Amino acid sequence: MTHRVGLTIALLCLGLMDPPVTGIFMDKLASKKLCADDDCVYTISLARAEEDYNAPDCRFINIKKGQLIYVYSKLVKEKESGEFWAGSVYGEEYEDHMGTVGYFPSSLVSEQHVYQQANKTVPTTVRNSQE
């Protein structure tokens, strides 16, 4: 009996008795994005939400009509995909969401001010050179 308990504890510690962790497959939104710099950290523009938007998954952010959003990148539209931008909400009223970066449909916002041109094309994923 002691041997069996010890073996069970060892297997649990090694993670061999837990089922494998699987993720949810999400369609890729785009292969390229437009940014102001190579790392997409500089703000391109400030946009105002024209409608509310409820994020369908963790890649997106919720936005409320009238909310200001800093835009950091613009996905290059592919095939039948929608056109999405990446940004974060702005303003004290939305303090709990400030700093959260995610995608939102560009059709739901209007650019209020362009800080710099998004003229750098950057891949959305970086491939490992060992692949």
Backbone as CSV, one residue per row, in Angstrom:
resi,resn,N_x,N_y,N_z,CA_x,CA_y,CA_z,C_x,C_y,C_z
1,MET,0.819,-1.194,0.000,0.000,0.000,0.000,0.866,1.262,0.000
2,THR,1.917,1.288,0.834,2.809,2.435,0.911,3.497,2.666,-0.421
3,HIS,3.870,1.591,-1.077,4.511,1.688,-2.388,3.573,2.333,-3.404
4,ARG,2.300,1.950,-3.380,1.297,2.487,-4.312,1.076,3.982,-4.083
5,VAL,1.000,4.406,-2.814,0.819,5.821,-2.479,2.030,6.620,-2.940
6,GLY,3.204,6.080,-2.704,4.431,6.758,-3.128,4.495,6.916,-4.639
7,LEU,4.101,5.876,-5.366,4.088,5.935,-6.830,3.076,6.960,-7.334
8,THR,1.905,6.993,-6.710,0.871,7.971,-7.094,1.364,9.388,-6.870
9,ILE,2.002,9.635,-5.737,2.532,10.976,-5.448,3.621,11.337,-6.452
10,ALA,4.482,10.407,-6.780,5.543,10.668,-7.755,4.955,10.999,-9.124
11,LEU,3.934,10.254,-9.542,3.301,10.514,-10.848,2.592,11.865,-10.860
12,LEU,1.945,12.219,-9.751,1.296,13.527,-9.668,2.312,14.652,-9.744
13,CYS,3.439,14.479,-9.069,4.498,15.498,-9.099,5.068,15.667,-10.501
14,LEU,5.139,14.589,-11.231,5.656,14.654,-12.599,4.595,15.117,-13.589
15,GLY,3.348,15.166,-13.155,2.277,15.613,-14.033,1.814,14.550,-15.008
16,LEU,2.141,13.306,-14.743,1.786,12.240,-15.674,0.353,11.768,-15.530
17,MET,-0.303,12.094,-14.431,-1.671,11.640,-14.238,-2.689,12.683,-14.682
18,ASP,-2.257,13.899,-14.932,-3.160,14.941,-15.394,-3.348,14.816,-16.896
19,PRO,-4.533,15.124,-17.404,-4.713,15.095,-18.851,-3.892,16.206,-19.493
20,PRO,-3.465,16.010,-20.723,-2.686,17.064,-21.381,-3.505,18.341,-21.529
21,VAL,-2.824,19.459,-21.400,-3.479,20.755,-21.537,-3.617,21.068,-23.018
22,THR,-4.809,21.435,-23.408,-5.038,21.799,-24.805,-5.591,23.212,-24.853
23,GLY,-5.224,23.942,-25.867,-5.706,25.298,-26.031,-6.833,25.372,-27.037
24,ILE,-7.419,26.533,-27.116,-8.480,26.763,-28.086,-7.843,27.329,-29.339
25,PHE,-8.133,26.740,-30.482,-7.589,27.237,-31.740,-8.310,28.523,-32.126
26,MET,-7.534,29.553,-32.444,-8.109,30.818,-32.886,-7.549,31.141,-34.260
27,ASP,-8.429,31.542,-35.155,-7.992,31.919,-36.487,-7.039,33.105,-36.408
28,LYS,-6.036,33.074,-37.263,-5.073,34.170,-37.346,-5.763,35.344,-38.043
29,LEU,-5.622,36.524,-37.501,-6.284,37.698,-38.056,-5.557,38.250,-39.282
30,ALA,-4.234,38.203,-39.279,-3.437,38.727,-40.384,-1.996,38.263,-40.242
31,SER,-1.253,38.320,-41.345,0.164,37.946,-41.331,1.079,39.149,-41.130
32,LYS,0.554,40.351,-41.448,1.373,41.564,-41.355,0.577,42.677,-40.705
33,LYS,1.315,43.618,-40.125,0.690,44.804,-39.558,1.521,46.029,-39.898
34,LEU,0.880,47.171,-39.902,1.543,48.443,-40.148,1.765,49.143,-38.819
35,CYS,2.987,49.606,-38.607,3.363,50.266,-37.355,4.187,51.510,-37.666
36,ALA,4.409,52.308,-36.632,5.259,53.491,-36.778,6.725,53.146,-36.589
37,ASP,7.008,52.000,-35.942,8.379,51.573,-35.682,8.442,50.058,-35.790
38,ASP,9.655,49.508,-35.773,9.838,48.057,-35.946,9.238,47.221,-34.823
39,ASP,9.084,47.788,-33.633,8.556,47.043,-32.489,7.092,47.359,-32.181
40,CYS,6.486,48.250,-32.936,5.066,48.627,-32.769,4.759,49.161,-31.377
41,VAL,5.681,49.928,-30.801,5.457,50.470,-29.464,5.065,51.947,-29.475
42,TYR,5.275,52.637,-30.584,4.928,54.048,-30.652,3.496,54.230,-31.131
43,THR,2.829,55.193,-30.554,1.437,55.469,-30.898,1.341,56.052,-32.301
44,ILE,0.449,55.470,-33.085,0.196,55.960,-34.447,-0.819,57.086,-34.409
45,SER,-1.928,56.836,-33.696,-2.992,57.825,-33.689,-3.877,57.676,-32.456
46,LEU,-4.778,58.628,-32.311,-5.793,58.591,-31.275,-7.129,58.469,-31.990
47,ALA,-7.934,57.479,-31.606,-9.223,57.240,-32.250,-10.343,57.341,-31.218
48,ARG,-11.546,57.646,-31.694,-12.729,57.705,-30.833,-13.707,56.633,-31.288
49,ALA,-14.222,55.868,-30.331,-15.188,54.815,-30.639,-16.526,55.438,-31.033
50,GLU,-17.061,55.005,-32.151,-18.357,55.485,-32.631,-19.490,54.572,-32.170
51,GLU,-19.129,53.365,-31.712,-20.100,52.386,-31.230,-19.471,51.570,-30.112
52,ASP,-20.322,50.908,-29.321,-19.831,49.945,-28.334,-19.351,48.700,-29.061
53,TYR,-18.379,48.011,-28.472,-17.873,46.751,-29.031,-17.543,45.803,-27.882
54,ASN,-18.132,44.611,-27.920,-17.857,43.578,-26.922,-16.887,42.577,-27.509
55,ALA,-15.743,42.420,-26.883,-14.674,41.546,-27.361,-15.141,40.088,-27.421
56,PRO,-14.943,39.420,-28.576,-15.352,38.025,-28.693,-14.382,37.040,-28.043
57,ASP,-13.116,37.436,-27.863,-12.142,36.578,-27.183,-11.015,37.441,-26.628
58,CYS,-10.021,36.804,-26.023,-8.975,37.515,-25.278,-8.047,38.362,-26.142
59,ARG,-8.084,38.215,-27.452,-7.225,39.023,-28.319,-7.772,40.441,-28.511
60,PHE,-9.022,40.656,-28.197,-9.716,41.906,-28.461,-9.966,42.681,-27.174
61,ILE,-10.278,43.984,-27.306,-10.638,44.800,-26.153,-12.073,45.283,-26.299
62,ASN,-12.718,45.462,-25.173,-14.047,46.063,-25.157,-13.875,47.564,-25.309
63,ILE,-14.741,48.156,-26.093,-14.720,49.615,-26.209,-16.152,50.128,-26.063
64,LYS,-16.259,51.335,-25.557,-17.559,51.983,-25.368,-17.636,53.205,-26.279
65,LYS,-18.821,53.482,-26.759,-19.026,54.645,-27.620,-18.495,55.894,-26.921
66,GLY,-17.705,56.684,-27.653,-17.117,57.910,-27.128,-15.751,57.725,-26.501
67,GLN,-15.372,56.497,-26.253,-14.093,56.208,-25.619,-12.933,56.523,-26.565
68,LEU,-11.841,57.054,-26.007,-10.638,57.326,-26.790,-9.705,56.130,-26.698
69,ILE,-9.030,55.823,-27.805,-8.169,54.645,-27.895,-6.860,55.050,-28.557
70,TYR,-5.742,54.702,-27.914,-4.434,54.866,-28.547,-4.262,53.720,-29.536
71,VAL,-3.892,54.029,-30.773,-3.698,53.013,-31.811,-2.202,52.783,-31.995
72,TYR,-1.765,51.501,-31.893,-0.351,51.148,-32.014,-0.019,50.436,-33.317
73,SER,-0.983,49.725,-33.874,-0.738,49.031,-35.141,-2.048,48.824,-35.872
74,LYS,-1.924,48.596,-37.176,-3.079,48.343,-38.036,-2.797,47.074,-38.824
75,LEU,-3.630,46.057,-38.631,-3.429,44.808,-39.352,-3.675,45.007,-40.837
76,VAL,-2.861,44.348,-41.648,-3.030,44.405,-43.102,-4.114,43.395,-43.455
77,LYS,-5.189,43.880,-44.034,-6.349,43.042,-44.351,-5.968,41.933,-45.326
78,GLU,-6.466,40.727,-45.035,-6.219,39.569,-45.894,-7.540,38.919,-46.278
79,LYS,-7.661,38.523,-47.510,-8.821,37.789,-48.021,-10.125,38.377,-47.519
80,GLU,-10.915,37.579,-46.794,-12.225,38.030,-46.344,-12.242,38.453,-44.879
81,SER,-11.061,38.675,-44.297,-11.014,39.075,-42.888,-11.436,40.538,-42.754
82,GLY,-11.859,40.894,-41.565,-12.179,42.287,-41.295,-10.895,43.071,-41.099
83,GLU,-11.024,44.369,-41.013,-9.841,45.196,-40.778,-9.801,45.570,-39.303
84,PHE,-8.725,45.154,-38.643,-8.587,45.384,-37.213,-7.363,46.233,-36.915
85,TRP,-7.477,47.019,-35.865,-6.368,47.787,-35.343,-6.097,47.305,-33.930
86,ALA,-4.878,47.553,-33.440,-4.527,47.220,-32.056,-4.321,48.511,-31.286
87,GLY,-4.855,48.556,-30.091,-4.715,49.758,-29.289,-5.084,49.523,-27.847
88,SER,-5.039,50.613,-27.066,-5.436,50.553,-25.659,-6.329,51.746,-25.352
89,VAL,-7.228,51.544,-24.393,-8.162,52.606,-24.041,-7.445,53.734,-23.325
90,TYR,-8.066,54.897,-23.330,-7.450,56.109,-22.799,-8.446,56.830,-21.903
91,GLY,-7.980,57.377,-20.830,-8.791,58.263,-20.009,-9.095,57.722,-18.633
92,GLU,-9.235,58.620,-17.645,-9.471,58.231,-16.260,-10.778,57.474,-16.080
93,GLU,-11.789,57.813,-16.861,-13.088,57.152,-16.745,-12.959,55.649,-16.994
94,TYR,-11.956,55.239,-17.773,-11.763,53.844,-18.131,-10.495,53.292,-17.482
95,GLU,-10.162,53.798,-16.311,-8.903,53.476,-15.643,-8.672,51.973,-15.483
96,ASP,-9.735,51.210,-15.226,-9.566,49.775,-15.033,-9.156,49.059,-16.314
97,HIS,-9.307,49.694,-17.465,-8.931,49.087,-18.735,-7.663,49.692,-19.328
98,MET,-7.154,50.767,-18.733,-5.962,51.413,-19.281,-4.784,50.451,-19.253
99,GLY,-4.007,50.447,-20.306,-2.850,49.571,-20.393,-3.157,48.239,-21.034
100,THR,-4.442,47.905,-21.170,-4.825,46.664,-21.836,-4.789,46.904,-23.337
101,VAL,-3.957,46.141,-24.027,-3.835,46.287,-25.477,-4.564,45.129,-26.137
102,GLY,-5.340,45.445,-27.155,-6.054,44.411,-27.880,-6.573,44.945,-29.202
103,TYR,-7.161,44.053,-29.971,-7.691,44.419,-31.287,-9.131,44.889,-31.192
104,PHE,-9.528,45.675,-32.175,-10.904,46.146,-32.317,-11.125,46.448,-33.794
105,PRO,-12.375,46.366,-34.266,-12.646,46.653,-35.682,-12.415,48.131,-35.989
106,SER,-11.663,48.406,-37.025,-11.378,49.794,-37.396,-12.631,50.523,-37.867
107,SER,-13.622,49.771,-38.312,-14.855,50.387,-38.808,-15.680,51.023,-37.686
108,LEU,-15.364,50.718,-36.434,-16.135,51.241,-35.309,-15.521,52.480,-34.679
109,VAL,-14.417,52.971,-35.241,-13.749,54.139,-34.670,-13.469,55.176,-35.752
110,SER,-13.237,56.404,-35.319,-12.774,57.452,-36.241,-11.487,58.029,-35.660
111,GLU,-10.504,58.188,-36.525,-9.223,58.750,-36.071,-9.414,60.227,-35.775
112,GLN,-8.994,60.625,-34.592,-9.106,62.013,-34.163,-7.827,62.788,-34.430
113,HIS,-6.695,62.096,-34.249,-5.400,62.750,-34.426,-4.365,61.708,-34.838
114,VAL,-3.615,61.995,-35.902,-2.538,61.106,-36.343,-1.232,61.674,-35.811
115,TYR,-0.529,60.868,-35.003,0.740,61.294,-34.429,1.896,61.052,-35.391
116,GLN,1.884,59.901,-36.041,2.923,59.557,-37.012,2.374,58.499,-37.967
117,GLN,2.968,58.429,-39.135,2.508,57.500,-40.155,2.894,56.061,-39.818
118,ALA,1.993,55.160,-40.116,2.251,53.717,-39.952,2.833,53.218,-41.263
119,ASN,4.138,53.388,-41.438,4.766,53.044,-42.718,5.752,51.876,-42.612
120,LYS,5.794,51.204,-41.467,6.643,50.013,-41.292,5.752,48.778,-41.356
121,THR,6.078,47.867,-42.263,5.345,46.606,-42.343,6.088,45.571,-41.517
122,VAL,5.393,44.988,-40.546,5.992,44.065,-39.587,5.182,42.768,-39.594
123,PRO,5.851,41.601,-39.567,5.083,40.344,-39.478,4.385,40.259,-38.111
124,THR,3.206,39.639,-38.082,2.470,39.512,-36.819,3.049,38.432,-35.930
125,THR,3.795,37.504,-36.483,4.464,36.482,-35.671,5.918,36.409,-36.100
126,VAL,6.774,36.114,-35.138,8.195,35.962,-35.425,8.493,34.475,-35.455
127,ARG,9.024,34.006,-36.568,9.353,32.587,-36.682,10.715,32.319,-36.070
128,ASN,10.816,31.213,-35.380,12.072,30.783,-34.785,12.978,30.298,-35.914
129,SER,14.211,30.752,-35.949,15.118,30.390,-37.027,15.498,28.896,-36.992
130,GLN,15.200,28.207,-35.887,15.527,26.785,-35.771,14.409,25.891,-36.297
131,GLU,13.282,26.483,-36.693,12.164,25.667,-37.199,12.495,25.054,-38.534
